[in-house]
Each structure stands twice: as structure tokens, then as C-alpha cells.
Amino acid sequence: MLVPLEVVTWPFHKLSTGMEHGFIAFERHKIRERANLWTEELRQHGVEVRFGGSGEGAGFGGGGTYTYRAGKTNRLQFLGLETIKDYQEFGIQWQSATPAGSVIAESSYQWRPDENFYGLGHNSVRAKHSMFALRQTWAGLRWEYQVKRRVRWGALYRSAWISALPGGNPQFSSPDAFFSNLNGFGTQTRLGSAGIYFDMNGIRSEYQLGGASHFGASYQHGLGSSSLSYFSYEAQLEGRLPISRESSAFVGQANFELTRERHDSGPIPFYMLPHIGGSSTLRGFALDRFYGRNLALLSLEYRYRIHPFVQVIPFFDEGQIFDRTGDLSWLNWHRNYGLGFRFRSAAGATFLRVEYGRSSEGSAIHIVFGDRERPPLLGPFRYGAYKR
């Protein structure tokens, strides 16, 4: 058993030795320690500086949060992020902890001026690359109950105002140049979204045996003139198998999103449909390369720590967009493979991901600044980057 493991890990040991020299000067000048002292002092005053976190394709940027605590059980937090490509996000959240669970009132605004769209369906054409701008505002109330940080469930309701407009990049046409009568383009959609979710997290550390699961369901109904009426279902599964103690592990993940309209529903706006492509899904394809009613996504990674704050990650992904469950075929997947690097801070947060993927459409390089926790329930909304 030792010989195969030595063969597999040999190139990573060589890479680790080469990169170690580049970190020596960084450690000698104690830059990391100085940065940690500065950020810790800000946290004591309720301020947290963030770099990135607006999502792939948003460009480099940052912002921060300010948290005001009213006693031990109440917290008010403000969020503000902006990037050099004019992506903007602002949010406010009030959380109150009670013996029966946490009650959370929250709202969010996002302006995303350059979102990709290639058409609908598993076989959309890359040559029809267009861009649109998305303006998204929502406000809602959430209840959540957590058991020893391993199990949580909750329910929420949100009202939203979402618009898809012509993009701001003059190098790309807007979607209506390729796709006539595209549902939702050029109009504002008002809707309410009610949902429930259930999570189990058995992952104790990065390189230990464990697993996690998430299940959620939401119902979207139109407000005002909108006649939307449909259900969304989502599931995420993850398993980890350690290879070398505290330094490497295989990580397998599966994601599913399903959309089911009611018989009296109006057409679903294209930007609310599930989509895959990019650093968080199919890393050998362009960001948001495929849109459709349903998606299935599988991935396998080998995470190897070459430095206390750097991982190298060979990966394989495959995903599929399909209209009906009966259309799902185990022979009709978009597949890719590649290599990535993940850079982390002393606190464990990822501040940079660099990934190279290879697929049937060629090569793709993804650079993502910062990570965010995955939201409790996706529903019809878009979010910034979240960690895999």
C-alpha cells in the first residue's frame, strides 16, 4: 500500500519543496502575524475587512462588515462590497437568539452588471455568448434551530424584486440579440419565496473522515402582475476520505436542483433557472455556461496540503442540464478535469482560488477572490462566491 501512495504523492512533495522557498521570506518578516494582529483589533470593534467574496467574474474588490451586539443574544450586522468591475452588494441582518431557535430579519441588494448567458439547455452554443445586468433586491424573515453545530433546520420567507437588463460590456451583445422573446429580459419580476431546509454536518476537519448533506425546498409565487407559481428543490451531498493524516484527502460532492411549475404558472424568467459552469460547478467551462430547468453535478477532488496555508487540488467534474427527470442520462454529461490551488488565511478562510480546467470546449482558467458560506437556501436568488 505504501508504494502506490508514494508514487501518487511524489509530484506534490516536489512542488511543496519548490514553493517552500517562496514562503520563507514571507514568514521571516512576520507579515502574516502583523496582519492577524491588525484584523483582530478591528474585530474587537465589530469591524471585519473582506477581500473578494462577490463571485467569480466580478473582478477584485472588497469591503467589510460592521457588527453591533446588543447583549449576548442580539446582533445587528451591515455588509458592503464593491469590485473594480462595479459589482455591488449591500446587506443588513438582525439576529436574535431564543431557546426556541434564532429569528433572523435580513435584506440584500446586488447589482451584477456582467452576467453570462449562452442560451437554454444542455446543448446551448458557446458562439452565442451574451451578457446581461442583474439587479436583485430582497427582504425576508428566517427561523433557524441548530443542534450542537452538527444539525440545523429552518424556514424562511422572502419578497424579491429582480430585473434583467442589457449588460454594460460593449464587447458582448445582450441576450435579446440572439434569443427573441426571452422570458424575463427587460422586465422586473416581483415574487415571494417560502422555503424550508435541513442540514447535517459531520465534517470535523479538512482531512478527517466525514460527510455532510443539505436538503431544501421552496415555493415561488408571483406578486403584482406576475403569475409565477413553481417549486424548487435542492440537495447537496459531500463525503471525505483521508489519505494522509492532516495533509490530504479525497472529497466527493453531488448537487441536484429541480424546478417544477404548477399548471397555472407563467414562464419562469431565464435568470432564475439553475445554471452551471465556473469555479463552483464545472471548472473546465466558462462561468454560467449552461442554463436549464434541472441540473445534476458530480465532482471528485484530491486535496493535498503543500503548505500550512496552500492546497493543490487535482479535480474531475461532470454536470448535466435537463428539462424532465426522464431526460437525465448517465451517458450525456459535460465533463472536465484540471488542477487548482487554494490559498487560505491563518483563520482558515480562503482568500484566493486559481483553477485550470480542460473540457470538450477547450481550456478555462478561473480566479476567484474570497469565499462565502453557502446560503441556507438558494431558491431563485443569486449569491456571491461560496466555498466548495
C-alpha positions as CSV (number, residue, x, y, z in Angstrom):
1,M,0.0,0.0,0.0
2,L,2.9,2.4,0.7
3,V,4.3,2.2,-2.8
4,P,1.2,3.5,-4.7
5,L,0.8,6.3,-2.2
6,E,4.4,7.4,-2.6
7,V,4.0,7.4,-6.4
8,V,0.8,9.4,-6.2
9,T,2.2,12.0,-3.8
10,W,5.7,12.3,-5.3
11,P,4.9,15.3,-7.6
12,F,3.2,17.1,-4.8
13,H,6.2,16.7,-2.5
14,K,8.4,18.1,-5.2
15,L,6.0,21.1,-5.7
16,S,5.9,21.6,-2.0
17,T,9.7,21.8,-1.8
18,G,9.9,24.4,-4.6
19,M,7.2,26.6,-3.2
20,E,8.6,26.5,0.4
21,H,11.5,28.8,-0.6
22,G,9.0,31.4,-1.7
23,F,7.3,31.4,1.7
24,I,10.5,31.7,3.8
25,A,10.9,35.5,3.3
26,F,7.2,36.0,4.0
27,E,7.5,34.2,7.3
28,R,10.8,35.8,8.2
29,H,9.3,39.3,8.1
30,K,6.2,38.1,10.1
31,I,3.8,39.6,7.7
32,R,1.1,37.1,8.5
33,E,1.4,37.8,12.2
34,R,1.2,41.5,11.8
35,A,-1.9,41.3,9.5
36,N,-3.6,39.0,12.1
37,L,-3.0,41.4,14.9
38,W,-4.4,44.3,12.8
39,T,-7.5,42.3,11.8
40,E,-8.1,41.0,15.3
41,E,-8.1,44.6,16.7
42,L,-10.7,45.6,14.1
43,R,-12.9,42.6,15.0
44,Q,-12.9,43.7,18.7
45,H,-14.6,46.9,17.5
46,G,-17.1,45.0,15.3
47,V,-15.3,45.7,12.0
48,E,-14.2,42.9,9.6
49,V,-12.4,43.7,6.4
50,R,-13.2,41.5,3.4
51,F,-11.3,41.0,0.2
52,G,-13.3,39.5,-2.7
53,G,-16.4,37.4,-2.0
54,S,-18.5,39.0,-4.8
55,G,-18.3,36.0,-7.0
56,E,-16.4,34.7,-10.0
57,G,-16.1,37.2,-12.8
58,A,-16.8,40.1,-10.5
59,G,-13.2,41.3,-10.5
60,F,-11.1,42.1,-7.5
61,G,-12.6,44.2,-4.8
62,G,-13.7,44.1,-1.2
63,G,-15.5,45.8,1.6
64,G,-16.4,44.8,5.1
65,T,-19.0,44.2,7.8
66,Y,-19.8,46.1,10.9
67,T,-21.5,44.2,13.7
68,Y,-23.3,45.7,16.7
69,R,-24.1,43.4,19.6
70,A,-27.0,44.2,21.9
71,G,-26.3,41.9,24.8
72,K,-25.4,38.2,24.3
73,T,-28.4,37.2,22.1
74,N,-29.0,40.1,19.7
75,R,-26.8,41.1,16.8
76,L,-27.1,43.7,14.0
77,Q,-24.8,43.4,11.0
78,F,-24.2,45.6,8.0
79,L,-22.4,44.4,4.8
80,G,-20.9,46.3,2.0
81,L,-18.9,45.0,-1.0
82,E,-17.8,46.5,-4.3
83,T,-15.4,45.5,-7.1
84,I,-13.4,47.2,-9.8
85,K,-15.9,45.8,-12.3
86,D,-18.7,47.7,-10.5
87,Y,-20.3,44.7,-8.8
88,Q,-22.1,45.9,-5.7
89,E,-23.6,44.2,-2.7
90,F,-25.2,45.7,0.4
91,G,-27.0,43.9,3.2
92,I,-28.4,44.2,6.7
93,Q,-29.2,41.4,9.1
94,W,-30.7,41.4,12.6
95,Q,-30.4,38.1,14.5
96,S,-32.0,37.3,17.9
97,A,-31.3,34.0,19.6
98,T,-34.0,32.4,21.7
99,P,-34.4,29.0,23.4
100,A,-36.7,28.0,20.5
101,G,-34.1,29.0,17.9
102,S,-32.8,32.0,16.1
103,V,-35.0,34.6,14.5
104,I,-33.3,36.5,11.6
105,A,-34.6,39.5,9.7
106,E,-32.5,40.3,6.7
107,S,-32.3,42.1,3.4
108,S,-29.9,42.3,0.5
109,Y,-29.2,44.4,-2.6
110,Q,-27.0,43.3,-5.5
111,W,-26.0,44.9,-8.8
112,R,-24.3,42.5,-11.1
113,P,-23.5,44.3,-14.5
114,D,-21.8,41.5,-16.5
115,E,-23.6,38.1,-16.2
116,N,-23.0,35.4,-18.8
117,F,-25.8,33.8,-20.9
118,Y,-25.3,31.3,-23.8
119,G,-28.9,30.1,-24.2
120,L,-31.1,27.5,-22.6
121,G,-30.5,23.7,-22.5
122,H,-27.8,21.1,-22.3
123,N,-26.7,21.8,-25.9
124,S,-26.6,25.6,-25.9
125,V,-24.0,27.1,-28.3
126,R,-20.9,28.8,-27.0
127,A,-20.8,31.1,-30.0
128,K,-24.0,32.8,-28.7
129,H,-22.2,34.3,-25.7
130,S,-24.2,37.3,-24.5
131,M,-24.2,39.4,-21.3
132,F,-26.9,40.9,-19.1
133,A,-27.0,43.0,-16.0
134,L,-28.9,41.7,-12.9
135,R,-30.4,43.9,-10.2
136,Q,-31.7,41.9,-7.2
137,T,-33.3,43.2,-4.0
138,W,-34.9,41.0,-1.4
139,A,-36.0,41.2,2.2
140,G,-37.3,38.5,4.5
141,L,-37.6,36.7,7.8
142,R,-35.9,33.4,8.7
143,W,-36.2,31.0,11.7
144,E,-33.4,28.5,12.4
145,Y,-32.8,25.9,15.0
146,Q,-29.3,24.4,15.5
147,V,-28.3,21.3,17.5
148,K,-24.6,21.2,18.6
149,R,-23.4,22.8,15.4
150,R,-24.0,19.5,13.5
151,V,-27.7,19.6,12.7
152,R,-29.9,22.6,11.7
153,W,-33.2,23.2,10.2
154,G,-35.1,26.3,9.3
155,A,-37.9,28.0,7.4
156,L,-37.9,31.4,5.7
157,Y,-40.0,33.8,3.6
158,R,-38.6,36.5,1.3
159,S,-40.1,39.1,-1.0
160,A,-37.9,40.0,-4.0
161,W,-37.6,42.5,-6.9
162,I,-35.4,41.2,-9.7
163,S,-34.6,42.7,-13.1
164,A,-32.5,41.6,-16.1
165,L,-31.2,44.5,-18.2
166,P,-28.7,44.9,-21.1
167,G,-25.2,44.3,-19.9
168,G,-22.6,47.1,-19.6
169,N,-19.8,45.3,-21.6
170,P,-19.8,46.7,-25.1
171,Q,-17.8,43.7,-26.4
172,F,-20.8,41.4,-25.9
173,S,-24.4,41.6,-27.2
174,S,-27.4,41.5,-24.9
175,P,-29.3,38.2,-24.8
176,D,-32.2,39.6,-27.0
177,A,-29.7,39.8,-29.9
178,F,-29.6,36.0,-30.0
179,F,-32.8,34.9,-28.3
180,S,-36.1,36.6,-29.1
181,N,-38.9,36.6,-26.6
182,L,-36.6,35.5,-23.8
183,N,-38.7,35.2,-20.6
184,G,-37.8,37.9,-18.0
185,F,-35.4,40.0,-20.0
186,G,-36.0,43.8,-19.9
187,T,-38.7,43.5,-17.2
188,Q,-38.9,43.4,-13.4
189,T,-40.2,40.3,-11.6
190,R,-41.8,40.6,-8.2
191,L,-42.2,37.4,-6.2
192,G,-42.5,35.9,-2.8
193,S,-40.4,32.8,-1.8
194,A,-41.2,30.5,1.1
195,G,-39.0,27.6,1.9
196,I,-37.6,25.1,4.4
197,Y,-34.2,23.4,4.7
198,F,-32.4,20.7,6.7
199,D,-28.6,20.3,7.1
200,M,-26.4,17.7,8.7
201,N,-22.6,18.3,9.0
202,G,-20.3,15.5,10.1
203,I,-17.1,17.1,8.8
204,R,-14.9,17.8,11.8
205,S,-11.8,19.0,9.9
206,E,-10.4,19.3,6.4
207,Y,-8.6,15.9,6.3
208,Q,-10.7,13.7,8.5
209,L,-13.3,11.1,7.6
210,G,-16.7,12.7,7.4
211,G,-19.7,13.8,5.4
212,A,-22.4,16.5,5.1
213,S,-25.8,16.8,3.5
214,H,-28.3,19.6,2.7
215,F,-31.9,19.4,1.6
216,G,-34.1,22.3,0.7
217,A,-37.4,23.1,-0.9
218,S,-39.1,26.4,-1.7
219,Y,-42.2,27.7,-3.4
220,Q,-42.1,30.8,-5.6
221,H,-45.3,32.8,-6.3
222,G,-45.6,36.0,-8.3
223,L,-46.6,39.3,-6.8
224,G,-48.4,42.1,-8.6
225,S,-48.8,41.3,-12.3
226,S,-46.5,38.2,-12.2
227,S,-48.3,34.8,-12.5
228,L,-45.3,32.8,-11.4
229,S,-46.1,29.6,-9.4
230,Y,-43.4,26.9,-9.1
231,F,-41.4,24.8,-6.7
232,S,-37.7,24.5,-6.4
233,Y,-35.9,21.5,-4.8
234,E,-32.2,21.3,-4.0
235,A,-29.8,18.7,-2.4
236,Q,-26.1,18.6,-1.8
237,L,-24.1,15.7,-0.5
238,E,-20.4,15.5,0.4
239,G,-18.0,12.8,1.6
240,R,-14.4,12.9,2.7
241,L,-11.8,10.1,2.8
242,P,-8.5,10.9,4.4
243,I,-5.4,9.6,2.6
244,S,-2.5,11.1,4.7
245,R,-3.2,12.3,8.2
246,E,-3.8,16.1,8.3
247,S,-2.4,16.6,4.8
248,S,-4.5,15.0,2.1
249,A,-8.0,13.6,1.4
250,F,-10.3,12.7,-1.4
251,V,-13.5,14.8,-1.5
252,G,-16.6,13.8,-3.4
253,Q,-19.6,16.0,-3.9
254,A,-23.0,15.8,-5.6
255,N,-25.5,18.6,-6.2
256,F,-29.0,18.5,-7.6
257,E,-31.5,21.3,-8.4
258,L,-35.0,20.6,-9.7
259,T,-37.8,23.0,-10.9
260,R,-41.4,22.1,-11.0
261,E,-44.0,24.6,-12.3
262,R,-47.7,24.4,-11.3
263,H,-50.2,24.1,-14.1
264,D,-51.2,27.8,-13.8
265,S,-47.7,29.2,-13.6
266,G,-46.4,31.9,-16.0
267,P,-43.0,31.4,-17.7
268,I,-40.0,31.3,-15.3
269,P,-37.5,34.1,-16.1
270,F,-34.3,32.7,-17.5
271,Y,-32.0,34.1,-14.8
272,M,-34.0,32.2,-12.1
273,L,-33.3,28.8,-13.6
274,P,-30.5,26.6,-12.3
275,H,-27.1,27.1,-14.1
276,I,-23.7,25.5,-14.1
277,G,-20.2,26.4,-15.3
278,G,-17.3,28.1,-13.5
279,S,-15.3,27.6,-10.3
280,S,-18.1,26.4,-8.1
281,T,-19.5,23.9,-10.5
282,L,-17.9,22.9,-13.9
283,R,-14.3,24.2,-13.8
284,G,-13.5,23.3,-17.4
285,F,-16.3,25.6,-18.8
286,A,-17.0,29.3,-18.8
287,L,-18.9,30.8,-15.9
288,D,-22.7,30.1,-16.1
289,R,-22.2,28.1,-19.4
290,F,-25.5,26.1,-19.2
291,Y,-29.0,27.1,-18.0
292,G,-32.0,24.8,-17.7
293,R,-34.9,23.7,-15.5
294,N,-32.9,21.0,-13.7
295,L,-29.3,20.1,-13.0
296,A,-27.1,17.3,-11.7
297,L,-23.5,17.9,-10.8
298,L,-20.8,15.5,-9.5
299,S,-17.2,16.2,-8.6
300,L,-14.2,14.4,-7.2
301,E,-11.1,16.2,-5.8
302,Y,-7.8,15.2,-4.2
303,R,-6.9,17.9,-1.7
304,Y,-3.2,18.0,-0.8
305,R,-1.7,20.5,1.6
306,I,1.7,21.7,0.3
307,H,2.0,24.4,2.9
308,P,0.0,25.2,6.1
309,F,-2.0,27.8,4.0
310,V,-1.8,26.4,0.5
311,Q,-3.6,23.4,-1.1
312,V,-3.1,21.9,-4.5
313,I,-6.2,20.2,-5.9
314,P,-6.5,17.9,-8.9
315,F,-10.2,17.6,-9.8
316,F,-12.8,16.0,-12.0
317,D,-16.3,17.4,-12.6
318,E,-19.3,16.3,-14.6
319,G,-22.7,18.0,-14.9
320,Q,-25.9,17.9,-16.9
321,I,-28.8,20.2,-17.6
322,F,-32.2,18.5,-18.4
323,D,-35.8,19.5,-18.8
324,R,-37.5,16.5,-17.3
325,T,-36.3,13.8,-14.9
326,G,-36.8,11.2,-17.6
327,D,-34.3,13.1,-19.8
328,L,-31.4,12.5,-17.3
329,S,-29.0,10.2,-19.0
330,W,-25.8,8.7,-17.5
331,L,-24.2,8.9,-20.9
332,N,-24.8,12.6,-21.6
333,W,-22.6,14.6,-19.2
334,H,-20.4,17.6,-19.7
335,R,-17.1,16.6,-18.2
336,N,-13.8,18.3,-17.3
337,Y,-10.6,17.7,-15.4
338,G,-7.9,20.0,-14.1
339,L,-5.7,21.4,-11.3
340,G,-6.3,24.1,-8.8
341,F,-4.6,26.0,-6.0
342,R,-6.4,27.3,-2.8
343,F,-4.8,29.9,-0.6
344,R,-6.0,30.3,3.0
345,S,-5.5,32.8,5.8
346,A,-4.4,31.8,9.3
347,A,-8.1,31.9,10.4
348,G,-8.9,29.2,7.8
349,A,-10.8,31.4,5.3
350,T,-10.0,31.0,1.6
351,F,-8.9,34.4,0.1
352,L,-7.8,33.2,-3.4
353,R,-8.6,30.2,-5.7
354,V,-6.8,29.7,-9.0
355,E,-8.1,26.8,-11.2
356,Y,-7.3,25.4,-14.6
357,G,-9.8,23.1,-16.2
358,R,-9.9,21.2,-19.5
359,S,-13.1,20.2,-21.3
360,S,-14.5,19.5,-24.7
361,E,-14.7,23.3,-25.2
362,G,-11.0,23.8,-24.6
363,S,-9.3,25.3,-21.5
364,A,-10.7,27.6,-18.8
365,I,-8.9,29.5,-16.1
366,H,-10.8,30.6,-13.0
367,I,-9.6,33.2,-10.5
368,V,-11.8,33.8,-7.5
369,F,-11.0,36.2,-4.7
370,G,-12.5,35.3,-1.4
371,D,-15.1,32.8,-0.3
372,R,-18.5,32.9,1.4
373,E,-20.5,30.4,3.3
374,R,-23.2,28.8,1.2
375,P,-26.6,30.4,1.9
376,P,-29.1,28.3,3.8
377,L,-31.4,28.0,0.8
378,L,-30.7,29.0,-2.8
379,G,-34.2,29.3,-4.2
380,P,-34.4,31.7,-7.2
381,F,-31.7,34.1,-6.0
382,R,-28.0,34.7,-7.0
383,Y,-25.2,34.9,-4.5
384,G,-21.5,35.7,-4.4
385,A,-18.9,33.0,-4.4
386,Y,-19.3,30.3,-1.8
387,K,-16.8,27.7,-0.8
388,R,-16.9,24.1,-2.2
